[in-house]
């Protein structure tokens, strides 16, 4: 189920939820750590863009291989899920509402790019509790990390380096491809930049970048104009260098 649909359902049920004790609600939603540790334990928080461009905040509580709690824009979604490792710093997740997701983390597993099958796109930071006020210049500087395909059966990633200034990011990949991102739209509440890209292979399309709560991590996506879903896009996970 798309996040926007989940959020609408949550609002409709809010009055009923207020009638429950917070302690009892927590007991029902938080699962025990019974699965293997993936090194992701803790609370993850950040911004999320829905497939139609609507922006939310997303919070996950992770224990072992379990997503024990999902909170969307401060409202408990009543949804949990499971995680499994599918590659170096690459994870697959499935929520109890049937939503499938892919995660790309930094090597220290402090940050994660999260992408759902419906192209919900999020950048989460472990231990973050709120978003700051963002500025257009927060994109500026050098970034280093990886690009990846986040699709079933193609769990591969490769090195990438970016330098951004005044809304333009020049990116070099260690596979010999370069690309340019031009960001001309910005949301200072959620830290997301939107625009277009072109690369050295002649591809063009849409681009987006989202900054973590501590401003030290950037998640990106680039998709050709004729893309059909997130499986056709390249995603990036980069820390400030």
LONU-529068 format. One record per residue (C-alpha): residue in one letter; x, y, z. Coordinates in pm, whole numbers, plus 50000, padded with zeros to 5 digits. Layout:
% LONU-529068
AXYZ/...
//
This chain:
% LONU-529068
X500005000050000/X501315034649911/X502345057150200/X499765083550106/X497005057650123/X498315044750455/X498415080250592/X494825086650485/X493715054850657/X495605065150969/X493835098650987/X490445082050955/X491285059151244/X492915084851467/X489975090151701/X489695053151761/X493425050951825/X493205078452086/X490975055952289/X493775030552334/X496385033152606/X499825042052474/X501425013952672/X499064987452535/X499535000152181/X503284997752217/X503034962252351/X501094951352044/X503354968251786/X506874962351913/X508114927351836/X510894908552013/X514324906251850/X514084869951746/X515884871451412/X519544875851321/X521204909551375/X521794929451057/X523584957951232/X520574980851181/X519124981151534/X517665014251648/X515245041451546/X515545054851191/X513965088151097/X513845110950796/X511865124950506/X509925105150248/X508585114349906/X505475095549790/X505115084249429/X502965114849353/X505445139249512/X503685142649848/X506145146450137/X505995130250481/X508275120450765/X508975083550816/X510185065851130/X511175029351157/X512185010451467/X514444981451374/X515334952051596/X517344923351451/X515784915751114/X512424930851214/X510894964851147/X508874965851466/X507144999251417/X506375023951134/X505335059751206/X504235082550920/X504145120050990/X503955112951363/X501065088051339/X501585051451422/X500845031551107/X500274998451285/X502604981851034/X505704960751087/X508004941950853/X511084920950790/X514534927850652/X517154906350483/X520584913550344/X520894908749967/X524324924249902/X527024946450052/X525064973650237/X521974963750034/X518794950950200/X515324939850099/X512284946150318/X508664935350317/X505964952250525/X502924935050668/X500694954550425/X502534937450136/X504784966450036/X508224955749909/X511234978749953/X514964980749891/X517514997950118/X520965011150035/X523055020950339/X526405037350395/X529165013450511/X528725024150875/X524975017550849/X524105051550995/X522085062850691/X519805045550445/X518125052750114/X514755034950111/X512805028649790/X509475010549765/X508004992249467/X505655022249426/X508645046249412/X508265060049760/X511715074749826/X513145081750171/X516415090850338/X516615078350696/X519215085250964/X519685062351261/X519135081251586/X517605112251427/X514405125451586/X513475156351381/X514265174251058/X516095207651060/X515285238150853/X517045231350523/X518705256350291/X519455254249920/X523175256049998/X523005223750203/X523595205349876/X526895223149816/X530215205049858/X531845171749788/X530065138549837/X531345102849809/X529575069449810/X527855046049568/X525275042849297/X523105011749269/X520274994349093/X517634986549356/X515714959249179/X515104922249245/X517884901349093/X520204931049029/X521614939149370/X524784956149245/X526464989049332/X529525008749223/X531505038649342/X530395074449277/X531675109149367/X529825142249339/X530585179049367/X527575201649402/X527305239449384/X524395262949323/X522015234349249/X524285216249003/X525965183149086/X528745168448871/X529055131048938/X531745106348831/X531275068848863/X534105043748887/X532615025448587/X533645054748365/X530295072748336/X529755108948433/X526485127148488/X525185161648569/X522215169248794/X520535203248767/X518245210049063/X515845239149020/X513135230049273/X513665228049648/X511585220949960/X513195235050274/X510925216350513/X511865181450394/X515275187750237/X514465175249889/X515815188749561/X514215180649225/X515375186448870/X516845168548569/X519955149548467/X522045140648165/X524975116348144/X527925108147922/X525965080147752/X523395105147624/X520665095947873/X518405123548008/X515565123948259/X514405134248604/X516575136748913/X516105140949285/X518255144649594/X517325143549962/X519515153750258/X519615136150595/X518635153050921/X522265159851016/X523105172650664/X525905146950626/X524255122650385/X522605126150045/X520325101249873/X519715105749500/X517765091449211/X518035095548834/X515415081348597/X515085083948220/X512005103248110/X510365070947989/X510935051548312/X508165028348428/X509175023548790/X512065024349037/X513594993548874/X514495016348579/X516315041748795/X519755045548953/X519915054549322/X522795070149511/X523945069949873/X526685095049950/X528205110050262/X529575145350282/X533265143750195/
//
